[in-house]
């Protein structure tokens, strides 16, 4: 980071700009932009090797994200990493092959929370990105081993979301205490604690569900990190009352 900002504000390092006479409309200055197809093409080319990432329900520091990139993405050339003010990280790769390899090896988690990666495009707006559908690792404890066929695991996962894949130990059946599946889930809806499995003989089996990370989701601001009743965007008179906490007297 020190190298990036070194000599940042020296005039000889910046882009020289021309002066354009402002446009007045109804007494108000208006910026009239010119869309140049060549400039748009150049920007698309410049950003084509970029992925945009963010951690659902987390706010990692720049140093923490660098540690993740060096440790987890060590099978490709290390990308340039930039931090956006809204908590988004921008990863610029050296070539298309490295970027594709990162996407193919995903999805990823950061401190047990979903780490979302998106391809950059012209319409992407960081502050409007939805955090409603996210991949989550889901455990099915004590799932009878006869239900571990890929088809049945897919049917079980599909009951609560869109299945992506199992973890390695589930695939190899080397840990049979529980099956673990990565599932895209709508976290704006209540996450079930169990589901009902219908057996071939017509009987039913109640299967418990556990989550590696269970997010708090706000229906008011549509973001992760707090429950609906505690949202700052909700009028004060409609917020959940806070419990009175007695503070210890401070010494003079």
N, C-alpha and C positions, 0 to 999 in steps of 0.2 A: 504494500500500500504506500509506503514511503517513496518508493521509486515512481509510482504512478503519479503522485501529486507533486513530485519534485519539479521546480521551475514552472508550476502550473499557471501562474498569473503573469509571467513575463511575456511582453507583447510579441516578441519574435517567434514564440511558440504557438500563437493563436492563429485562427483563420481570419483573414482580412475581409471585412464586410463593406458594402457600398451603402450610401445614404439614399433612401427613397422618400419622396415627399408624401406625408400622410394624407389619406383621403378623409374629407369631412362630409358627414351625412347628418343632417338636422343638427349641426353644431357640435357633433361628437366625432372624435377621431376613430376611424375604422381601419383595421388592417386588412387590405385586400390581397389575398394570397394567390400566387400563380402556381398551378400544378403543371410541372414539367415532366412528361413521361420518361425522359431520359434520367432525370434525377430520381424518380420513383424506382426505376429499374436498378439504378446504382444502389439505392438503399436496400432494396430487396436482396441484391447480391451480397451486400455487406452483412446483412442479418440472416442470411440463409443458413449459416452454420451455428445459429444461436438456439439454445433452449432456455426457457424461463421456468424457474422452480420456486416452490414455496412449501412450507411445512404447515399442515393443517393443525391448528391449536397450539402451535409453537412459534417461537421467535428467536431462532438461533443467531448468534453473533457471526460476524464475518470470519473470525478466527475459527469458530466451531465448524462453520461450513467448509473452510479450507481443509481442516482436519478430516472431514468426511470425504471430500473429493480425493485427497491424497491416499486415504486408506481404502475406500470402497471402489473408486473408479481408477484403480492403479493398472488396469488392463488396457488403457488407452493413454495417449499423450495428454498431460494435464491441461485442461482448458483454462482460459482466463476467466476469473470470477469477479463479478461486480455486484454490489449490494444496492438495491433500490430502496428509497425511503419508506415505501409501503410494506416492507418485509419481503419483497421479491428478490430473488437472486437471478442474475443473468450469467449464463455459461456460454462462452464463445470457444468453439472447437477449431482445431487446425484443419480438419477435413470432414467430409460428409460421412466417411466410413466410421470415424470415431464417434460422431454424433449418433449414427444409427446403432452402433454397438451398445451405447449407453441406454438407448430406448429399449432395445431388445432384451437387455438383461434386467430391466425393471419389471414391476414397480419396486420402489424402495421405501424404506421407513427410516425416520430420523428420531432417535430416542423413543422408539415404539410408536411413533406417530406417522401418519401417511405423508410421504414426501412426493408432491405432485410435480410432474414435469410436462411442460407444454411446448409445442412447436411455436415459434414466433410467426405472426402474420400481421398484415397491415391493420386488421380490425381489432387486434388484441388491446384491451384496456385493463391495466393492472388493478385499478380500484373497483372494477365491475365484475371481476372474475367470480363465478359462482363456486361456493364451497359446499354445495349440498350433496353431490354424489362423490363419494371418496372410496378408495380401496382400503379394506380393513382386514387384518388377520383375525379369523374366527376359529375358536376351538370347540370341538364336540367331544367332551370328556366321556370316557367309558363307552364309546360307540362300539357295539358288537362287531367283531372282526369280519363277520359274514356280510356286513354292509359296506365293506371298504372297496368294492368293485368300482372302477371309475364312473360307470353309469350311475350307480346309486349315490356316490359322493356328489356328482353333478346335480342329481335330483334334489338331494338334501340342501345343497348350497343355493340352488335356484329358488327354494322356498322363501329365502330371506333377501335375495339380491341376484346379482349377475356374477357367477363364478369365473375366476381368472385362472387359478392354478392351486395345487397343493404345495406344501413345503416338501423339502427333500426327504425328511424322515417319514412323512406320511406316504410318499411315493414308494419308498423302499420298504415300508412296513417295519422299520427298525425301532419305532416307538409306538406302542399300541395302547398307551394310556389314554390318548386322545388323537383324533384326526384334526389337522390344522389346514385351513383353506383360506386363500386370499379371495375376498368377495367385494365387488363394488356394491355399496349400500347407500340408500337414501337416509342420511343422518338427520333430516328434518322430521322423520317419523320415529316413533318409539321403537327402540331396538329390542326384539323379543329375547326372553330368557330361556325359552324352550320351544320345541315344536313337536308335532305328533307324527310319528312314522307308522304307516299302515303296512303290516306284514302280509306275506302271501296267503296266510291262513285266515285273514280277516281281522286278526287282533291288532291292537294299537300299542305302540311303544313311545313313551314320553322321553324325548332326548333333550338334555340340558345344553345350553349354549353359553360360552364364555368369550369375552373379547380381550385381545391384547391391550387395546386402548379403547375406552368408551367416551366419546366426546360429549361436551355440553353444547347444546345448540339453541340459539335464540331465534324465536319466530318473529321478533320485532325487527331486528337489523339483518337477519339471515346470515349470521356469522357464528363461528365457533369460539368458545372460550368462556361463556357464561350462559345461564339459563334465562328464559324469557322474562321472568319476573324481576331480574336484576339489571335489565338493559338500561343504559344511560339515555337512550333515545326515547324511552317511554316516559310520559309525563310523571312527575314525582308522586302525584296522588294515586297513581295506579301501580307503583312499584311495591314489591314485597317488603313489609316492614323489617328493618334490621333488628337483630337481638341486641338488647342492652348489655354492654360489656363493662363490668366494673374495672376501673383502672386502679392500680396500686398508687397510693399517695406518693408524690415525689418529695424528696428531701429538699429543703430550702438551701 
